[in-house]
């Protein structure tokens, strides 16, 4: 079922997400949202918490690889100095 909600945009660009929208996204005061703009739409997502990133095995593996690459680059930079 599609539901329509609207909110006012203030002069500084801020707005209030209607409660049903906040509930649907699972967000509360202090949480952050992401806005994704594509050719024909804008989507709003709840920004994952840092803990959510740690629990994602694929992301954890990518971050571990990035950490190794960064350490290797630091070693190379020291040799160049």
Biopython code that builds the backbone (N, CA, C, O; Angstrom):
import numpy as np
from Bio.PDB.StructureBuilder import StructureBuilder

atoms = [
    (1, "UNK", "N", (0.848, -1.179, 0.000)),
    (1, "UNK", "CA", (0.000, 0.000, 0.000)),
    (1, "UNK", "C", (0.893, 1.242, 0.000)),
    (1, "UNK", "O", (1.824, 1.338, 0.800)),
    (2, "UNK", "N", (0.618, 2.168, -0.873)),
    (2, "UNK", "CA", (1.359, 3.414, -0.973)),
    (2, "UNK", "C", (0.714, 4.466, -0.082)),
    (2, "UNK", "O", (-0.505, 4.637, -0.088)),
    (3, "UNK", "N", (1.540, 5.163, 0.680)),
    (3, "UNK", "CA", (1.046, 6.242, 1.537)),
    (3, "UNK", "C", (1.819, 7.503, 1.210)),
    (3, "UNK", "O", (3.018, 7.436, 0.937)),
    (4, "UNK", "N", (1.167, 8.639, 1.230)),
    (4, "UNK", "CA", (1.790, 9.914, 0.908)),
    (4, "UNK", "C", (1.871, 10.779, 2.151)),
    (4, "UNK", "O", (0.884, 10.952, 2.866)),
    (5, "UNK", "N", (3.055, 11.320, 2.406)),
    (5, "UNK", "CA", (3.262, 12.248, 3.514)),
    (5, "UNK", "C", (4.012, 13.446, 2.973)),
    (5, "UNK", "O", (4.760, 13.332, 2.002)),
    (6, "UNK", "N", (3.816, 14.581, 3.592)),
    (6, "UNK", "CA", (4.540, 15.772, 3.171)),
    (6, "UNK", "C", (5.006, 16.540, 4.385)),
    (6, "UNK", "O", (4.474, 16.383, 5.484)),
    (7, "UNK", "N", (6.018, 17.381, 4.170)),
    (7, "UNK", "CA", (6.506, 18.237, 5.233)),
    (7, "UNK", "C", (6.992, 19.543, 4.618)),
    (7, "UNK", "O", (7.294, 19.613, 3.426)),
    (8, "UNK", "N", (7.059, 20.553, 5.437)),
    (8, "UNK", "CA", (7.458, 21.885, 4.995)),
    (8, "UNK", "C", (8.982, 22.001, 5.006)),
    (8, "UNK", "O", (9.642, 21.471, 5.900)),
    (9, "UNK", "N", (9.533, 22.689, 4.021)),
    (9, "UNK", "CA", (10.958, 22.998, 3.979)),
    (9, "UNK", "C", (11.111, 24.434, 4.474)),
    (9, "UNK", "O", (10.477, 25.348, 3.948)),
    (10, "UNK", "N", (11.946, 24.625, 5.479)),
    (10, "UNK", "CA", (12.166, 25.956, 6.056)),
    (10, "UNK", "C", (13.262, 26.692, 5.296)),
    (10, "UNK", "O", (13.963, 26.100, 4.476)),
    (11, "UNK", "N", (13.405, 27.981, 5.572)),
    (11, "UNK", "CA", (14.353, 28.833, 4.850)),
    (11, "UNK", "C", (15.781, 28.292, 4.914)),
    (11, "UNK", "O", (16.547, 28.476, 3.968)),
    (12, "UNK", "N", (16.150, 27.634, 6.005)),
    (12, "UNK", "CA", (17.509, 27.094, 6.137)),
    (12, "UNK", "C", (17.651, 25.710, 5.505)),
    (12, "UNK", "O", (18.717, 25.101, 5.591)),
    (13, "UNK", "N", (16.593, 25.208, 4.873)),
    (13, "UNK", "CA", (16.628, 23.912, 4.203)),
    (13, "UNK", "C", (16.224, 22.741, 5.068)),
    (13, "UNK", "O", (16.142, 21.613, 4.583)),
    (14, "UNK", "N", (15.969, 22.987, 6.345)),
    (14, "UNK", "CA", (15.610, 21.877, 7.228)),
    (14, "UNK", "C", (14.136, 21.508, 7.065)),
    (14, "UNK", "O", (13.323, 22.306, 6.596)),
    (15, "UNK", "N", (13.824, 20.305, 7.457)),
    (15, "UNK", "CA", (12.449, 19.811, 7.433)),
    (15, "UNK", "C", (12.299, 18.786, 8.546)),
    (15, "UNK", "O", (13.291, 18.337, 9.119)),
    (16, "UNK", "N", (11.085, 18.423, 8.847)),
    (16, "UNK", "CA", (10.806, 17.361, 9.810)),
    (16, "UNK", "C", (10.246, 16.174, 9.051)),
    (16, "UNK", "O", (9.275, 16.306, 8.306)),
    (17, "UNK", "N", (10.858, 15.011, 9.241)),
    (17, "UNK", "CA", (10.296, 13.809, 8.631)),
    (17, "UNK", "C", (9.054, 13.412, 9.430)),
    (17, "UNK", "O", (9.118, 13.312, 10.655)),
    (18, "UNK", "N", (7.935, 13.188, 8.757)),
    (18, "UNK", "CA", (6.731, 12.777, 9.473)),
    (18, "UNK", "C", (6.978, 11.485, 10.265)),
    (18, "UNK", "O", (7.776, 10.641, 9.858)),
    (19, "UNK", "N", (6.294, 11.348, 11.382)),
    (19, "UNK", "CA", (6.494, 10.184, 12.253)),
    (19, "UNK", "C", (6.350, 8.854, 11.517)),
    (19, "UNK", "O", (7.169, 7.963, 11.743)),
    (20, "UNK", "N", (5.352, 8.671, 10.647)),
    (20, "UNK", "CA", (5.277, 7.382, 9.934)),
    (20, "UNK", "C", (6.513, 7.114, 9.065)),
    (20, "UNK", "O", (6.894, 5.959, 8.874)),
    (21, "UNK", "N", (7.140, 8.169, 8.539)),
    (21, "UNK", "CA", (8.352, 8.002, 7.741)),
    (21, "UNK", "C", (9.506, 7.611, 8.653)),
    (21, "UNK", "O", (10.271, 6.702, 8.331)),
    (22, "UNK", "N", (9.637, 8.290, 9.789)),
    (22, "UNK", "CA", (10.686, 7.936, 10.758)),
    (22, "UNK", "C", (10.519, 6.498, 11.227)),
    (22, "UNK", "O", (11.491, 5.750, 11.331)),
    (23, "UNK", "N", (9.280, 6.124, 11.508)),
    (23, "UNK", "CA", (9.007, 4.750, 11.957)),
    (23, "UNK", "C", (9.368, 3.738, 10.876)),
    (23, "UNK", "O", (9.955, 2.696, 11.169)),
    (24, "UNK", "N", (9.020, 4.042, 9.627)),
    (24, "UNK", "CA", (9.307, 3.117, 8.521)),
    (24, "UNK", "C", (10.805, 2.949, 8.315)),
    (24, "UNK", "O", (11.268, 1.866, 7.957)),
    (25, "UNK", "N", (11.570, 4.022, 8.541)),
    (25, "UNK", "CA", (13.030, 3.962, 8.403)),
    (25, "UNK", "C", (13.709, 3.431, 9.656)),
    (25, "UNK", "O", (14.882, 3.057, 9.625)),
    (26, "UNK", "N", (12.972, 3.400, 10.752)),
    (26, "UNK", "CA", (13.555, 2.949, 12.015)),
    (26, "UNK", "C", (14.540, 3.955, 12.579)),
    (26, "UNK", "O", (15.557, 3.573, 13.158)),
    (27, "UNK", "N", (14.245, 5.249, 12.414)),
    (27, "UNK", "CA", (15.159, 6.274, 12.901)),
    (27, "UNK", "C", (14.560, 7.019, 14.086)),
    (27, "UNK", "O", (13.345, 7.103, 14.263)),
    (28, "UNK", "N", (15.479, 7.557, 14.892)),
    (28, "UNK", "CA", (15.069, 8.343, 16.058)),
    (28, "UNK", "C", (15.967, 9.572, 16.136)),
    (28, "UNK", "O", (16.895, 9.717, 15.340)),
    (29, "UNK", "N", (15.698, 10.444, 17.079)),
    (29, "UNK", "CA", (16.487, 11.666, 17.244)),
    (29, "UNK", "C", (17.966, 11.321, 17.367)),
    (29, "UNK", "O", (18.339, 10.424, 18.123)),
    (30, "UNK", "N", (18.803, 12.029, 16.626)),
    (30, "UNK", "CA", (20.240, 11.805, 16.663)),
    (30, "UNK", "C", (20.747, 10.859, 15.588)),
    (30, "UNK", "O", (21.943, 10.851, 15.295)),
    (31, "UNK", "N", (19.863, 10.057, 14.992)),
    (31, "UNK", "CA", (20.276, 9.182, 13.894)),
    (31, "UNK", "C", (20.548, 10.029, 12.656)),
    (31, "UNK", "O", (20.123, 11.182, 12.575)),
    (32, "UNK", "N", (21.250, 9.454, 11.707)),
    (32, "UNK", "CA", (21.548, 10.140, 10.458)),
    (32, "UNK", "C", (20.879, 9.400, 9.308)),
    (32, "UNK", "O", (20.681, 8.186, 9.363)),
    (33, "UNK", "N", (20.535, 10.151, 8.267)),
    (33, "UNK", "CA", (19.961, 9.545, 7.067)),
    (33, "UNK", "C", (20.845, 9.883, 5.875)),
    (33, "UNK", "O", (21.582, 10.869, 5.889)),
    (34, "UNK", "N", (20.760, 9.061, 4.860)),
    (34, "UNK", "CA", (21.467, 9.282, 3.603)),
    (34, "UNK", "C", (20.440, 9.569, 2.525)),
    (34, "UNK", "O", (19.355, 8.988, 2.511)),
    (35, "UNK", "N", (20.796, 10.479, 1.615)),
    (35, "UNK", "CA", (19.939, 10.826, 0.487)),
    (35, "UNK", "C", (20.666, 10.393, -0.779)),
    (35, "UNK", "O", (21.796, 10.817, -1.023)),
    (36, "UNK", "N", (20.031, 9.561, -1.575)),
    (36, "UNK", "CA", (20.625, 9.070, -2.810)),
    (36, "UNK", "C", (19.842, 9.661, -3.969)),
    (36, "UNK", "O", (18.643, 9.421, -4.111)),
    (37, "UNK", "N", (20.536, 10.440, -4.802)),
    (37, "UNK", "CA", (19.895, 11.098, -5.939)),
    (37, "UNK", "C", (20.270, 10.339, -7.200)),
    (37, "UNK", "O", (21.450, 10.157, -7.499)),
    (38, "UNK", "N", (19.255, 9.897, -7.941)),
    (38, "UNK", "CA", (19.472, 9.271, -9.245)),
    (38, "UNK", "C", (18.672, 10.062, -10.281)),
    (38, "UNK", "O", (18.054, 11.072, -9.948)),
    (39, "UNK", "N", (18.683, 9.615, -11.507)),
    (39, "UNK", "CA", (18.065, 10.387, -12.578)),
    (39, "UNK", "C", (16.578, 10.671, -12.356)),
    (39, "UNK", "O", (16.102, 11.756, -12.689)),
    (40, "UNK", "N", (15.852, 9.721, -11.806)),
    (40, "UNK", "CA", (14.401, 9.904, -11.727)),
    (40, "UNK", "C", (13.832, 9.859, -10.311)),
    (40, "UNK", "O", (12.614, 9.810, -10.141)),
    (41, "UNK", "N", (14.698, 9.875, -9.290)),
    (41, "UNK", "CA", (14.172, 9.811, -7.925)),
    (41, "UNK", "C", (15.224, 10.215, -6.895)),
    (41, "UNK", "O", (16.420, 10.274, -7.182)),
    (42, "UNK", "N", (14.742, 10.484, -5.708)),
    (42, "UNK", "CA", (15.600, 10.692, -4.544)),
    (42, "UNK", "C", (15.145, 9.693, -3.496)),
    (42, "UNK", "O", (13.953, 9.591, -3.206)),
    (43, "UNK", "N", (16.094, 8.951, -2.922)),
    (43, "UNK", "CA", (15.760, 7.959, -1.908)),
    (43, "UNK", "C", (16.400, 8.366, -0.590)),
    (43, "UNK", "O", (17.487, 8.942, -0.566)),
    (44, "UNK", "N", (15.714, 8.059, 0.504)),
    (44, "UNK", "CA", (16.211, 8.354, 1.840)),
    (44, "UNK", "C", (16.394, 7.028, 2.573)),
    (44, "UNK", "O", (15.489, 6.195, 2.614)),
    (45, "UNK", "N", (17.587, 6.849, 3.152)),
    (45, "UNK", "CA", (17.907, 5.625, 3.875)),
    (45, "UNK", "C", (18.435, 5.978, 5.248)),
    (45, "UNK", "O", (19.033, 7.036, 5.442)),
    (46, "UNK", "N", (18.214, 5.093, 6.195)),
    (46, "UNK", "CA", (18.850, 5.243, 7.503)),
    (46, "UNK", "C", (20.323, 4.931, 7.321)),
    (46, "UNK", "O", (20.677, 3.920, 6.713)),
    (47, "UNK", "N", (21.184, 5.793, 7.845)),
    (47, "UNK", "CA", (22.626, 5.553, 7.765)),
    (47, "UNK", "C", (22.964, 4.435, 8.739)),
    (47, "UNK", "O", (22.596, 4.500, 9.912)),
    (48, "UNK", "N", (23.660, 3.411, 8.261)),
    (48, "UNK", "CA", (24.024, 2.318, 9.171)),
    (48, "UNK", "C", (24.920, 2.820, 10.296)),
    (48, "UNK", "O", (25.720, 3.735, 10.100)),
    (49, "UNK", "N", (24.786, 2.230, 11.451)),
    (49, "UNK", "CA", (25.648, 2.580, 12.576)),
    (49, "UNK", "C", (27.019, 1.955, 12.360)),
    (49, "UNK", "O", (27.174, 1.055, 11.535)),
    (50, "UNK", "N", (27.997, 2.427, 13.092)),
    (50, "UNK", "CA", (29.341, 1.861, 12.982)),
    (50, "UNK", "C", (29.316, 0.362, 13.299)),
    (50, "UNK", "O", (30.033, -0.419, 12.674)),
    (51, "UNK", "N", (28.497, -0.032, 14.261)),
    (51, "UNK", "CA", (28.405, -1.451, 14.621)),
    (51, "UNK", "C", (27.874, -2.268, 13.459)),
    (51, "UNK", "O", (28.313, -3.399, 13.252)),
    (52, "UNK", "N", (26.929, -1.714, 12.688)),
    (52, "UNK", "CA", (26.393, -2.431, 11.535)),
    (52, "UNK", "C", (27.503, -2.716, 10.532)),
    (52, "UNK", "O", (27.503, -3.770, 9.895)),
    (53, "UNK", "N", (28.449, -1.793, 10.384)),
    (53, "UNK", "CA", (29.563, -2.007, 9.469)),
    (53, "UNK", "C", (30.432, -3.158, 9.945)),
    (53, "UNK", "O", (30.882, -3.974, 9.141)),
    (54, "UNK", "N", (30.667, -3.227, 11.232)),
    (54, "UNK", "CA", (31.522, -4.278, 11.790)),
    (54, "UNK", "C", (30.874, -5.642, 11.599)),
    (54, "UNK", "O", (31.579, -6.635, 11.422)),
    (55, "UNK", "N", (29.556, -5.710, 11.632)),
    (55, "UNK", "CA", (28.843, -6.979, 11.515)),
    (55, "UNK", "C", (28.701, -7.461, 10.066)),
    (55, "UNK", "O", (28.237, -8.578, 9.836)),
    (56, "UNK", "N", (29.094, -6.636, 9.086)),
    (56, "UNK", "CA", (28.987, -7.004, 7.678)),
    (56, "UNK", "C", (30.279, -7.703, 7.259)),
    (56, "UNK", "O", (31.310, -7.042, 7.135)),
    (57, "UNK", "N", (30.254, -9.021, 7.039)),
    (57, "UNK", "CA", (31.486, -9.753, 6.742)),
    (57, "UNK", "C", (32.200, -9.251, 5.485)),
    (57, "UNK", "O", (33.428, -9.164, 5.475)),
    (58, "UNK", "N", (31.462, -8.924, 4.436)),
    (58, "UNK", "CA", (32.084, -8.450, 3.199)),
    (58, "UNK", "C", (32.775, -7.113, 3.427)),
    (58, "UNK", "O", (33.888, -6.896, 2.947)),
    (59, "UNK", "N", (32.118, -6.218, 4.160)),
    (59, "UNK", "CA", (32.717, -4.921, 4.449)),
    (59, "UNK", "C", (33.923, -5.079, 5.360)),
    (59, "UNK", "O", (34.942, -4.416, 5.166)),
    (60, "UNK", "N", (33.815, -5.948, 6.346)),
    (60, "UNK", "CA", (34.933, -6.190, 7.256)),
    (60, "UNK", "C", (36.142, -6.689, 6.471)),
    (60, "UNK", "O", (37.262, -6.239, 6.714)),
    (61, "UNK", "N", (35.931, -7.613, 5.533)),
    (61, "UNK", "CA", (37.028, -8.133, 4.717)),
    (61, "UNK", "C", (37.657, -7.016, 3.874)),
    (61, "UNK", "O", (38.881, -6.922, 3.779)),
    (62, "UNK", "N", (36.817, -6.169, 3.262)),
    (62, "UNK", "CA", (37.327, -5.062, 2.450)),
    (62, "UNK", "C", (38.133, -4.088, 3.308)),
    (62, "UNK", "O", (39.178, -3.602, 2.876)),
    (63, "UNK", "N", (37.660, -3.804, 4.506)),
    (63, "UNK", "CA", (38.378, -2.897, 5.399)),
    (63, "UNK", "C", (39.701, -3.501, 5.856)),
    (63, "UNK", "O", (40.694, -2.787, 6.001)),
    (64, "UNK", "N", (39.719, -4.806, 6.083)),
    (64, "UNK", "CA", (40.966, -5.476, 6.470)),
    (64, "UNK", "C", (41.994, -5.393, 5.346)),
    (64, "UNK", "O", (43.172, -5.142, 5.597)),
    (65, "UNK", "N", (41.549, -5.605, 4.104)),
    (65, "UNK", "CA", (42.448, -5.503, 2.952)),
    (65, "UNK", "C", (42.954, -4.071, 2.823)),
    (65, "UNK", "O", (44.141, -3.855, 2.578)),
    (66, "UNK", "N", (42.067, -3.090, 2.985)),
    (66, "UNK", "CA", (42.467, -1.687, 2.899)),
    (66, "UNK", "C", (43.499, -1.346, 3.966)),
    (66, "UNK", "O", (44.432, -0.585, 3.709)),
    (67, "UNK", "N", (43.338, -1.899, 5.142)),
    (67, "UNK", "CA", (44.286, -1.651, 6.229)),
    (67, "UNK", "C", (45.684, -2.178, 5.869)),
    (67, "UNK", "O", (46.687, -1.527, 6.160)),
    (68, "UNK", "N", (45.746, -3.344, 5.243)),
    (68, "UNK", "CA", (47.026, -3.919, 4.829)),
    (68, "UNK", "C", (47.675, -3.033, 3.755)),
    (68, "UNK", "O", (48.871, -2.750, 3.818)),
    (69, "UNK", "N", (46.883, -2.603, 2.778)),
    (69, "UNK", "CA", (47.405, -1.747, 1.706)),
    (69, "UNK", "C", (47.928, -0.434, 2.279)),
    (69, "UNK", "O", (48.987, 0.041, 1.869)),
    (70, "UNK", "N", (47.198, 0.153, 3.221)),
    (70, "UNK", "CA", (47.645, 1.400, 3.836)),
    (70, "UNK", "C", (48.959, 1.191, 4.589)),
    (70, "UNK", "O", (49.851, 2.036, 4.521)),
    (71, "UNK", "N", (49.083, 0.089, 5.294)),
    (71, "UNK", "CA", (50.320, -0.195, 6.027)),
    (71, "UNK", "C", (51.487, -0.361, 5.055)),
    (71, "UNK", "O", (52.584, 0.127, 5.322)),
    (72, "UNK", "N", (51.262, -1.045, 3.931)),
    (72, "UNK", "CA", (52.307, -1.214, 2.917)),
    (72, "UNK", "C", (52.720, 0.137, 2.340)),
    (72, "UNK", "O", (53.907, 0.378, 2.121)),
    (73, "UNK", "N", (51.747, 1.023, 2.090)),
    (73, "UNK", "CA", (52.059, 2.339, 1.541)),
    (73, "UNK", "C", (52.831, 3.190, 2.538)),
    (73, "UNK", "O", (53.700, 3.967, 2.140)),
    (74, "UNK", "N", (52.535, 3.061, 3.812)),
    (74, "UNK", "CA", (53.295, 3.802, 4.822)),
    (74, "UNK", "C", (54.756, 3.361, 4.807)),
    (74, "UNK", "O", (55.656, 4.192, 4.929)),
    (75, "UNK", "N", (54.993, 2.074, 4.662)),
    (75, "UNK", "CA", (56.356, 1.552, 4.583)),
    (75, "UNK", "C", (57.066, 2.118, 3.364)),
    (75, "UNK", "O", (58.222, 2.531, 3.457)),
    (76, "UNK", "N", (56.387, 2.140, 2.221)),
    (76, "UNK", "CA", (56.987, 2.695, 0.997)),
    (76, "UNK", "C", (57.289, 4.182, 1.160)),
    (76, "UNK", "O", (58.338, 4.658, 0.727)),
    (77, "UNK", "N", (56.371, 4.908, 1.782)),
    (77, "UNK", "CA", (56.590, 6.343, 1.985)),
    (77, "UNK", "C", (57.800, 6.591, 2.877)),
    (77, "UNK", "O", (58.569, 7.519, 2.625)),
    (78, "UNK", "N", (57.979, 5.790, 3.900)),
    (78, "UNK", "CA", (59.140, 5.937, 4.783)),
    (78, "UNK", "C", (60.436, 5.710, 4.002)),
    (78, "UNK", "O", (61.425, 6.408, 4.226)),
    (79, "UNK", "N", (60.434, 4.744, 3.095)),
    (79, "UNK", "CA", (61.629, 4.452, 2.299)),
    (79, "UNK", "C", (61.937, 5.595, 1.332)),
    (79, "UNK", "O", (63.102, 5.841, 1.019)),
    (80, "UNK", "N", (60.917, 6.286, 0.863)),
    (80, "UNK", "CA", (61.121, 7.400, -0.072)),
    (80, "UNK", "C", (61.658, 8.655, 0.609)),
    (80, "UNK", "O", (62.255, 9.506, -0.049)),
    (81, "UNK", "N", (61.456, 8.777, 1.896)),
    (81, "UNK", "CA", (61.906, 9.985, 2.610)),
    (81, "UNK", "C", (63.377, 10.069, 2.752)),
    (81, "UNK", "O", (63.887, 11.029, 3.330)),
]
sb = StructureBuilder()
sb.init_structure("model")
sb.init_model(0)
sb.init_chain("A")
sb.init_seg("    ")
for serial, (resi, resn, name, xyz) in enumerate(atoms, 1):
    if name == "N":
        sb.init_residue(resn, " ", resi, " ")
    sb.init_atom(name, np.array(xyz, "f"), 0.0, 1.0, " ", f" {name:<3s}", serial, name[0])
structure = sb.get_structure()
